[in-house]
Amino acid sequence: MRKLIVSAFISLDGVTQAPGGPTEDPSGEFRLGGWIVPYADEAIGEHVQSLLAQPFDLLLGRCTYDIFASYWPHVPADSKSRTIAEVLNRVAKHVATHRPDDLDWENSRALQGDLADAVRALKRQDGPDLLTFGSGDMVRQLLAAGLVDHLCLLIYPVMLGRGKRMFGDDAHVSAFTLAHSTQTPGGVLITRYVRDGEVRTGTFEDAE
C-alpha cells in the first residue's frame, strides 16, 4: 500500500497559513504571510530536494495546486529551481477540487467523490507514495480520517498568534515515532514523524 507523506511549514503555535508570501492566503485578515522567507537557507533547500528525490505522486488541495500551477510550469530554463520544476511538472497530480474542469497543469486529475474515500482508493493502488505540500484544509480532513502515514514538519521559531492551523480537535488519535530531526543554522527544526500505532497511556505509579 502506498504511503501518504505530508510536508508542511508550521509555526511553534501550529499555524500553517501563507508561509511563502503575503498574497498566498490573506483570508481571515491574516497579515503575516511570508513568515518562512527570512529563514530560507541551503539546509531547507536540501531537505525539499531529498523529498523530491524519491518517486512520488502529488496530492494537493485546490489552493496549493493553483499556487504551484501558476509558478512551476513557467520556471525559466536557466533558473536554479529548474530541476525541481521538471520533477513537479512531470509527476502525476491528484487534486481535491470542486472545479475539475480547469486543471491545466500537465498530468493533473481531480479526485472524485468523498475526499477520504478517494485517498483510501489511491493508497490501495500500485504506484509511488503520495506527497502533499501545504493544502491545509485537505490535510486536516486526512488527519481526521487517519490517512496520514508520515509527517515531515519544518517547525519555525515564530509564534503567529492567529491563522489557519494544521491540527484540529478532530484529528485521529495516533502515535508517531520521530524518525529524523535536524536543525538549520536559522533555528528551523526539520523533522520526520512516522505513524506508530495507537497512543499508549499509563501512570507514573505503574512505572514505579
PyRosetta script that sets phi, psi and omega in degrees:
from pyrosetta import init, pose_from_sequence

init()
pose = pose_from_sequence("MRKLIVSAFISLDGVTQAPGGPTEDPSGEFRLGGWIVPYADEAIGEHVQSLLAQPFDLLLGRCTYDIFASYWPHVPADSKSRTIAEVLNRVAKHVATHRPDDLDWENSRALQGDLADAVRALKRQDGPDLLTFGSGDMVRQLLAAGLVDHLCLLIYPVMLGRGKRMFGDDAHVSAFTLAHSTQTPGGVLITRYVRDGEVRTGTFEDAE")
pose.set_psi(1, 139.8)
pose.set_omega(1, 179.2)
pose.set_phi(2, -70.1)
pose.set_psi(2, 148.3)
pose.set_omega(2, 175.9)
pose.set_phi(3, -93.1)
pose.set_psi(3, 151.5)
pose.set_omega(3, 172.7)
pose.set_phi(4, -108.1)
pose.set_psi(4, 116.7)
pose.set_omega(4, -177.8)
pose.set_phi(5, -109.2)
pose.set_psi(5, 122.4)
pose.set_omega(5, 179.0)
pose.set_phi(6, -106.4)
pose.set_psi(6, 121.5)
pose.set_omega(6, 175.1)
pose.set_phi(7, -108.7)
pose.set_psi(7, 128.6)
pose.set_omega(7, -175.3)
pose.set_phi(8, -148.3)
pose.set_psi(8, 145.3)
pose.set_omega(8, 168.6)
pose.set_phi(9, -90.8)
pose.set_psi(9, 130.3)
pose.set_omega(9, -173.8)
pose.set_phi(10, -141.7)
pose.set_psi(10, 140.4)
pose.set_omega(10, 177.6)
pose.set_phi(11, -82.7)
pose.set_psi(11, 170.9)
pose.set_omega(11, 179.2)
pose.set_phi(12, -60.7)
pose.set_psi(12, -28.7)
pose.set_omega(12, 179.0)
pose.set_phi(13, -100.6)
pose.set_psi(13, 21.5)
pose.set_omega(13, 168.6)
pose.set_phi(14, 85.6)
pose.set_psi(14, 7.7)
pose.set_omega(14, -177.8)
pose.set_phi(15, -81.8)
pose.set_psi(15, 136.9)
pose.set_omega(15, 176.9)
pose.set_phi(16, -122.8)
pose.set_psi(16, 5.1)
pose.set_omega(16, -173.3)
pose.set_phi(17, -73.3)
pose.set_psi(17, 134.3)
pose.set_omega(17, 169.5)
pose.set_phi(18, 46.9)
pose.set_psi(18, 54.1)
pose.set_omega(18, -178.8)
pose.set_phi(19, -69.5)
pose.set_psi(19, -29.3)
pose.set_omega(19, -168.6)
pose.set_phi(20, -92.6)
pose.set_psi(20, -12.3)
pose.set_omega(20, -178.0)
pose.set_phi(21, 178.2)
pose.set_psi(21, 159.3)
pose.set_omega(21, -176.0)
pose.set_phi(22, -61.8)
pose.set_psi(22, -30.2)
pose.set_omega(22, -176.1)
pose.set_phi(23, -96.6)
pose.set_psi(23, 1.7)
pose.set_omega(23, -174.8)
pose.set_phi(24, -63.2)
pose.set_psi(24, -47.5)
pose.set_omega(24, 177.8)
pose.set_phi(25, -161.0)
pose.set_psi(25, 86.1)
pose.set_omega(25, -179.0)
pose.set_phi(26, -87.0)
pose.set_psi(26, 10.3)
pose.set_omega(26, -177.1)
pose.set_phi(27, -59.1)
pose.set_psi(27, 151.8)
pose.set_omega(27, -177.6)
pose.set_phi(28, 70.0)
pose.set_psi(28, 20.8)
pose.set_omega(28, -178.9)
pose.set_phi(29, 58.6)
pose.set_psi(29, 35.4)
pose.set_omega(29, 177.1)
pose.set_phi(30, -74.5)
pose.set_psi(30, 121.9)
pose.set_omega(30, -171.7)
pose.set_phi(31, -114.5)
pose.set_psi(31, 13.0)
pose.set_omega(31, -176.0)
pose.set_phi(32, -114.9)
pose.set_psi(32, 23.1)
pose.set_omega(32, 179.5)
pose.set_phi(33, -58.0)
pose.set_psi(33, 137.4)
pose.set_omega(33, -177.6)
pose.set_phi(34, 96.8)
pose.set_psi(34, 19.0)
pose.set_omega(34, -173.2)
pose.set_phi(35, -71.7)
pose.set_psi(35, -12.4)
pose.set_omega(35, 176.0)
pose.set_phi(36, -89.0)
pose.set_psi(36, -16.3)
pose.set_omega(36, -170.6)
pose.set_phi(37, -59.0)
pose.set_psi(37, -43.5)
pose.set_omega(37, -179.3)
pose.set_phi(38, -63.4)
pose.set_psi(38, -14.2)
pose.set_omega(38, -177.1)
pose.set_phi(39, -102.2)
pose.set_psi(39, 4.6)
pose.set_omega(39, -178.4)
pose.set_phi(40, -63.7)
pose.set_psi(40, 132.7)
pose.set_omega(40, 177.8)
pose.set_phi(41, -157.6)
pose.set_psi(41, -178.9)
pose.set_omega(41, -176.0)
pose.set_phi(42, -64.9)
pose.set_psi(42, -34.6)
pose.set_omega(42, -177.8)
pose.set_phi(43, -62.4)
pose.set_psi(43, -41.5)
pose.set_omega(43, 179.2)
pose.set_phi(44, -69.1)
pose.set_psi(44, -39.5)
pose.set_omega(44, 177.0)
pose.set_phi(45, -61.6)
pose.set_psi(45, -40.5)
pose.set_omega(45, 178.2)
pose.set_phi(46, -65.8)
pose.set_psi(46, -36.4)
pose.set_omega(46, 177.7)
pose.set_phi(47, -63.4)
pose.set_psi(47, -46.4)
pose.set_omega(47, 179.5)
pose.set_phi(48, -61.1)
pose.set_psi(48, -43.1)
pose.set_omega(48, 179.4)
pose.set_phi(49, -63.2)
pose.set_psi(49, -35.2)
pose.set_omega(49, 178.4)
pose.set_phi(50, -66.9)
pose.set_psi(50, -35.5)
pose.set_omega(50, 176.0)
pose.set_phi(51, -63.1)
pose.set_psi(51, -37.3)
pose.set_omega(51, -175.8)
pose.set_phi(52, -85.7)
pose.set_psi(52, -6.0)
pose.set_omega(52, -176.7)
pose.set_phi(53, -76.3)
pose.set_psi(53, -24.6)
pose.set_omega(53, 179.7)
pose.set_phi(54, -93.5)
pose.set_psi(54, 152.5)
pose.set_omega(54, 178.1)
pose.set_phi(55, -58.8)
pose.set_psi(55, 139.4)
pose.set_omega(55, -179.8)
pose.set_phi(56, -159.6)
pose.set_psi(56, 158.4)
pose.set_omega(56, 162.4)
pose.set_phi(57, -108.0)
pose.set_psi(57, 146.8)
pose.set_omega(57, 175.2)
pose.set_phi(58, -85.1)
pose.set_psi(58, 138.6)
pose.set_omega(58, 171.7)
pose.set_phi(59, -124.2)
pose.set_psi(59, 116.1)
pose.set_omega(59, -170.4)
pose.set_phi(60, -133.2)
pose.set_psi(60, 145.8)
pose.set_omega(60, 166.3)
pose.set_phi(61, -76.8)
pose.set_psi(61, 165.7)
pose.set_omega(61, -171.8)
pose.set_phi(62, -66.0)
pose.set_psi(62, -40.1)
pose.set_omega(62, -178.1)
pose.set_phi(63, -63.3)
pose.set_psi(63, -48.0)
pose.set_omega(63, 179.2)
pose.set_phi(64, -64.8)
pose.set_psi(64, -39.4)
pose.set_omega(64, 177.2)
pose.set_phi(65, -56.6)
pose.set_psi(65, -47.0)
pose.set_omega(65, -178.0)
pose.set_phi(66, -63.6)
pose.set_psi(66, -38.4)
pose.set_omega(66, 177.8)
pose.set_phi(67, -63.8)
pose.set_psi(67, -47.5)
pose.set_omega(67, -180.0)
pose.set_phi(68, -63.8)
pose.set_psi(68, -44.8)
pose.set_omega(68, -175.3)
pose.set_phi(69, -67.0)
pose.set_psi(69, -24.6)
pose.set_omega(69, 178.6)
pose.set_phi(70, -82.3)
pose.set_psi(70, -11.3)
pose.set_omega(70, -175.0)
pose.set_phi(71, -115.8)
pose.set_psi(71, -57.3)
pose.set_omega(71, -167.6)
pose.set_phi(72, -64.8)
pose.set_psi(72, -36.0)
pose.set_omega(72, 178.4)
pose.set_phi(73, -67.9)
pose.set_psi(73, -12.7)
pose.set_omega(73, -173.3)
pose.set_phi(74, -111.7)
pose.set_psi(74, 11.3)
pose.set_omega(74, 179.0)
pose.set_phi(75, -66.9)
pose.set_psi(75, 128.5)
pose.set_omega(75, -178.6)
pose.set_phi(76, -63.3)
pose.set_psi(76, 154.9)
pose.set_omega(76, -177.1)
pose.set_phi(77, -62.5)
pose.set_psi(77, -28.1)
pose.set_omega(77, -177.5)
pose.set_phi(78, -95.3)
pose.set_psi(78, 9.5)
pose.set_omega(78, -179.3)
pose.set_phi(79, -76.2)
pose.set_psi(79, 148.9)
pose.set_omega(79, 175.2)
pose.set_phi(80, -64.0)
pose.set_psi(80, -22.1)
pose.set_omega(80, -178.5)
pose.set_phi(81, -90.6)
pose.set_psi(81, 6.4)
pose.set_omega(81, -172.8)
pose.set_phi(82, -62.8)
pose.set_psi(82, -37.8)
pose.set_omega(82, -179.5)
pose.set_phi(83, -63.1)
pose.set_psi(83, -43.9)
pose.set_omega(83, 177.4)
pose.set_phi(84, -63.1)
pose.set_psi(84, -42.0)
pose.set_omega(84, -179.5)
pose.set_phi(85, -60.3)
pose.set_psi(85, -42.0)
pose.set_omega(85, -178.9)
pose.set_phi(86, -62.7)
pose.set_psi(86, -39.1)
pose.set_omega(86, 178.3)
pose.set_phi(87, -65.9)
pose.set_psi(87, -50.0)
pose.set_omega(87, -176.5)
pose.set_phi(88, -66.2)
pose.set_psi(88, -35.0)
pose.set_omega(88, 178.4)
pose.set_phi(89, -67.5)
pose.set_psi(89, -32.5)
pose.set_omega(89, -173.0)
pose.set_phi(90, -81.2)
pose.set_psi(90, -36.3)
pose.set_omega(90, -169.9)
pose.set_phi(91, -72.0)
pose.set_psi(91, 161.3)
pose.set_omega(91, 174.4)
pose.set_phi(92, -70.6)
pose.set_psi(92, 143.2)
pose.set_omega(92, -178.4)
pose.set_phi(93, -126.4)
pose.set_psi(93, 121.2)
pose.set_omega(93, 178.0)
pose.set_phi(94, -106.1)
pose.set_psi(94, 125.0)
pose.set_omega(94, -167.9)
pose.set_phi(95, -122.7)
pose.set_psi(95, 128.0)
pose.set_omega(95, 172.9)
pose.set_phi(96, -84.6)
pose.set_psi(96, 109.2)
pose.set_omega(96, -173.6)
pose.set_phi(97, -154.0)
pose.set_psi(97, 150.7)
pose.set_omega(97, 171.4)
pose.set_phi(98, -97.0)
pose.set_psi(98, 2.4)
pose.set_omega(98, 179.2)
pose.set_phi(99, -123.2)
pose.set_psi(99, 75.8)
pose.set_omega(99, -172.7)
pose.set_phi(100, -76.9)
pose.set_psi(100, -8.5)
pose.set_omega(100, -171.0)
pose.set_phi(101, -90.1)
pose.set_psi(101, -5.3)
pose.set_omega(101, -177.0)
pose.set_phi(102, -126.6)
pose.set_psi(102, 43.5)
pose.set_omega(102, 175.4)
pose.set_phi(103, -93.1)
pose.set_psi(103, 86.4)
pose.set_omega(103, -169.7)
pose.set_phi(104, -88.0)
pose.set_psi(104, -15.1)
pose.set_omega(104, 179.6)
pose.set_phi(105, -68.6)
pose.set_psi(105, 134.5)
pose.set_omega(105, -173.6)
pose.set_phi(106, -55.6)
pose.set_psi(106, 145.0)
pose.set_omega(106, 177.0)
pose.set_phi(107, 63.9)
pose.set_psi(107, 33.8)
pose.set_omega(107, 179.3)
pose.set_phi(108, -105.2)
pose.set_psi(108, 142.4)
pose.set_omega(108, 175.0)
pose.set_phi(109, -145.0)
pose.set_psi(109, 148.5)
pose.set_omega(109, -179.9)
pose.set_phi(110, -86.7)
pose.set_psi(110, 140.4)
pose.set_omega(110, 171.9)
pose.set_phi(111, -71.4)
pose.set_psi(111, 144.5)
pose.set_omega(111, -177.4)
pose.set_phi(112, -107.6)
pose.set_psi(112, 139.7)
pose.set_omega(112, 173.6)
pose.set_phi(113, 74.2)
pose.set_psi(113, -154.0)
pose.set_omega(113, -178.0)
pose.set_phi(114, -61.4)
pose.set_psi(114, 134.4)
pose.set_omega(114, -175.4)
pose.set_phi(115, -59.8)
pose.set_psi(115, -51.1)
pose.set_omega(115, -177.4)
pose.set_phi(116, -60.8)
pose.set_psi(116, -42.7)
pose.set_omega(116, 179.0)
pose.set_phi(117, -63.9)
pose.set_psi(117, -40.7)
pose.set_omega(117, -179.2)
pose.set_phi(118, -64.8)
pose.set_psi(118, -40.8)
pose.set_omega(118, -179.3)
pose.set_phi(119, -72.0)
pose.set_psi(119, -36.9)
pose.set_omega(119, 174.6)
pose.set_phi(120, -58.6)
pose.set_psi(120, -42.9)
pose.set_omega(120, 179.9)
pose.set_phi(121, -64.3)
pose.set_psi(121, -40.7)
pose.set_omega(121, 177.1)
pose.set_phi(122, -61.1)
pose.set_psi(122, -42.5)
pose.set_omega(122, -177.8)
pose.set_phi(123, -65.6)
pose.set_psi(123, -28.7)
pose.set_omega(123, 179.8)
pose.set_phi(124, -78.0)
pose.set_psi(124, -17.4)
pose.set_omega(124, -178.9)
pose.set_phi(125, -74.6)
pose.set_psi(125, 156.6)
pose.set_omega(125, 170.4)
pose.set_phi(126, -71.0)
pose.set_psi(126, 149.9)
pose.set_omega(126, 178.1)
pose.set_phi(127, 140.7)
pose.set_psi(127, -178.0)
pose.set_omega(127, -178.9)
pose.set_phi(128, -74.1)
pose.set_psi(128, 168.2)
pose.set_omega(128, 177.1)
pose.set_phi(129, -62.3)
pose.set_psi(129, 160.1)
pose.set_omega(129, 177.7)
pose.set_phi(130, -97.3)
pose.set_psi(130, 130.1)
pose.set_omega(130, -177.3)
pose.set_phi(131, -120.0)
pose.set_psi(131, 127.6)
pose.set_omega(131, -178.6)
pose.set_phi(132, -117.8)
pose.set_psi(132, 132.2)
pose.set_omega(132, 170.6)
pose.set_phi(133, -113.3)
pose.set_psi(133, 140.5)
pose.set_omega(133, 177.3)
pose.set_phi(134, 57.0)
pose.set_psi(134, -126.9)
pose.set_omega(134, 173.3)
pose.set_phi(135, 56.5)
pose.set_psi(135, 47.6)
pose.set_omega(135, -171.3)
pose.set_phi(136, -55.0)
pose.set_psi(136, -46.5)
pose.set_omega(136, -178.7)
pose.set_phi(137, -61.7)
pose.set_psi(137, -43.4)
pose.set_omega(137, 179.5)
pose.set_phi(138, -65.7)
pose.set_psi(138, -43.7)
pose.set_omega(138, -178.2)
pose.set_phi(139, -62.4)
pose.set_psi(139, -39.6)
pose.set_omega(139, 178.2)
pose.set_phi(140, -59.5)
pose.set_psi(140, -40.4)
pose.set_omega(140, 177.9)
pose.set_phi(141, -66.6)
pose.set_psi(141, -38.4)
pose.set_omega(141, -179.6)
pose.set_phi(142, -72.3)
pose.set_psi(142, -33.5)
pose.set_omega(142, 173.9)
pose.set_phi(143, -65.8)
pose.set_psi(143, -39.7)
pose.set_omega(143, 178.6)
pose.set_phi(144, -64.6)
pose.set_psi(144, -31.8)
pose.set_omega(144, -179.7)
pose.set_phi(145, -86.6)
pose.set_psi(145, -2.6)
pose.set_omega(145, 179.1)
pose.set_phi(146, 69.9)
pose.set_psi(146, 32.5)
pose.set_omega(146, -174.4)
pose.set_phi(147, -101.4)
pose.set_psi(147, -5.1)
pose.set_omega(147, -177.8)
pose.set_phi(148, -87.4)
pose.set_psi(148, 125.1)
pose.set_omega(148, -178.7)
pose.set_phi(149, -96.1)
pose.set_psi(149, -39.8)
pose.set_omega(149, -179.4)
pose.set_phi(150, -128.6)
pose.set_psi(150, 140.1)
pose.set_omega(150, 172.7)
pose.set_phi(151, -116.3)
pose.set_psi(151, 115.5)
pose.set_omega(151, 174.4)
pose.set_phi(152, -103.7)
pose.set_psi(152, 97.5)
pose.set_omega(152, -173.6)
pose.set_phi(153, -106.5)
pose.set_psi(153, 127.0)
pose.set_omega(153, 170.1)
pose.set_phi(154, -100.0)
pose.set_psi(154, 108.6)
pose.set_omega(154, -171.6)
pose.set_phi(155, -98.9)
pose.set_psi(155, 115.8)
pose.set_omega(155, -173.4)
pose.set_phi(156, -95.9)
pose.set_psi(156, 144.1)
pose.set_omega(156, -175.7)
pose.set_phi(157, -80.9)
pose.set_psi(157, 58.0)
pose.set_omega(157, 179.0)
pose.set_phi(158, -136.9)
pose.set_psi(158, 148.7)
pose.set_omega(158, 171.6)
pose.set_phi(159, -112.5)
pose.set_psi(159, 118.9)
pose.set_omega(159, -175.0)
pose.set_phi(160, -98.8)
pose.set_psi(160, -17.6)
pose.set_omega(160, 172.2)
pose.set_phi(161, 80.8)
pose.set_psi(161, -40.9)
pose.set_omega(161, 179.1)
pose.set_phi(162, -146.6)
pose.set_psi(162, 166.2)
pose.set_omega(162, -179.5)
pose.set_phi(163, 126.7)
pose.set_psi(163, 169.0)
pose.set_omega(163, -178.9)
pose.set_phi(164, -69.2)
pose.set_psi(164, 137.4)
pose.set_omega(164, -177.2)
pose.set_phi(165, -113.8)
pose.set_psi(165, 153.7)
pose.set_omega(165, -178.6)
pose.set_phi(166, -74.4)
pose.set_psi(166, -43.2)
pose.set_omega(166, -170.5)
pose.set_phi(167, -101.3)
pose.set_psi(167, 122.6)
pose.set_omega(167, 176.6)
pose.set_phi(168, -105.3)
pose.set_psi(168, 173.9)
pose.set_omega(168, -179.8)
pose.set_phi(169, -67.1)
pose.set_psi(169, -13.2)
pose.set_omega(169, -177.2)
pose.set_phi(170, -99.0)
pose.set_psi(170, 9.8)
pose.set_omega(170, 179.1)
pose.set_phi(171, -59.7)
pose.set_psi(171, 138.5)
pose.set_omega(171, -179.7)
pose.set_phi(172, -63.4)
pose.set_psi(172, 130.7)
pose.set_omega(172, -178.5)
pose.set_phi(173, -66.2)
pose.set_psi(173, 119.4)
pose.set_omega(173, -175.0)
pose.set_phi(174, -151.4)
pose.set_psi(174, 148.8)
pose.set_omega(174, 170.8)
pose.set_phi(175, -97.7)
pose.set_psi(175, 146.9)
pose.set_omega(175, 176.7)
pose.set_phi(176, -130.3)
pose.set_psi(176, 151.7)
pose.set_omega(176, 174.0)
pose.set_phi(177, -107.4)
pose.set_psi(177, 135.5)
pose.set_omega(177, 175.5)
pose.set_phi(178, -76.6)
pose.set_psi(178, 107.8)
pose.set_omega(178, -175.9)
pose.set_phi(179, -91.7)
pose.set_psi(179, -22.1)
pose.set_omega(179, -178.5)
pose.set_phi(180, -160.3)
pose.set_psi(180, 143.4)
pose.set_omega(180, 172.0)
pose.set_phi(181, -155.2)
pose.set_psi(181, 143.8)
pose.set_omega(181, 174.9)
pose.set_phi(182, -153.2)
pose.set_psi(182, 163.7)
pose.set_omega(182, -178.2)
pose.set_phi(183, -121.3)
pose.set_psi(183, 135.4)
pose.set_omega(183, 176.4)
pose.set_phi(184, -82.3)
pose.set_psi(184, 163.6)
pose.set_omega(184, 176.8)
pose.set_phi(185, -56.9)
pose.set_psi(185, -28.0)
pose.set_omega(185, 179.9)
pose.set_phi(186, -85.2)
pose.set_psi(186, -1.0)
pose.set_omega(186, 177.0)
pose.set_phi(187, 93.8)
pose.set_psi(187, 12.7)
pose.set_omega(187, 175.6)
pose.set_phi(188, -82.7)
pose.set_psi(188, 131.2)
pose.set_omega(188, 176.0)
pose.set_phi(189, -91.2)
pose.set_psi(189, 122.9)
pose.set_omega(189, 176.1)
pose.set_phi(190, -101.4)
pose.set_psi(190, 115.2)
pose.set_omega(190, -172.8)
pose.set_phi(191, -128.5)
pose.set_psi(191, 155.2)
pose.set_omega(191, 173.3)
pose.set_phi(192, -136.2)
pose.set_psi(192, 119.4)
pose.set_omega(192, 179.2)
pose.set_phi(193, -110.9)
pose.set_psi(193, 137.6)
pose.set_omega(193, -179.1)
pose.set_phi(194, -117.1)
pose.set_psi(194, 132.4)
pose.set_omega(194, -179.5)
pose.set_phi(195, -55.9)
pose.set_psi(195, 136.6)
pose.set_omega(195, -174.6)
pose.set_phi(196, -139.3)
pose.set_psi(196, 54.0)
pose.set_omega(196, 172.0)
pose.set_phi(197, 76.1)
pose.set_psi(197, -148.2)
pose.set_omega(197, -173.8)
pose.set_phi(198, -87.0)
pose.set_psi(198, 157.1)
pose.set_omega(198, 174.9)
pose.set_phi(199, -71.5)
pose.set_psi(199, 130.6)
pose.set_omega(199, 179.4)
pose.set_phi(200, -100.5)
pose.set_psi(200, 138.6)
pose.set_omega(200, -179.8)
pose.set_phi(201, -126.6)
pose.set_psi(201, 169.8)
pose.set_omega(201, 178.9)
pose.set_phi(202, 179.5)
pose.set_psi(202, -171.0)
pose.set_omega(202, 176.1)
pose.set_phi(203, -129.5)
pose.set_psi(203, 158.3)
pose.set_omega(203, 177.6)
pose.set_phi(204, -67.1)
pose.set_psi(204, -26.9)
pose.set_omega(204, 176.6)
pose.set_phi(205, -64.1)
pose.set_psi(205, -38.9)
pose.set_omega(205, 177.5)
pose.set_phi(206, -62.7)
pose.set_psi(206, -38.1)
pose.set_omega(206, -178.2)
pose.set_phi(207, -65.5)
pose.set_psi(207, -31.3)
pose.set_omega(207, -179.5)
pose.set_phi(208, -76.1)
pose.dump_pdb("model.pdb")
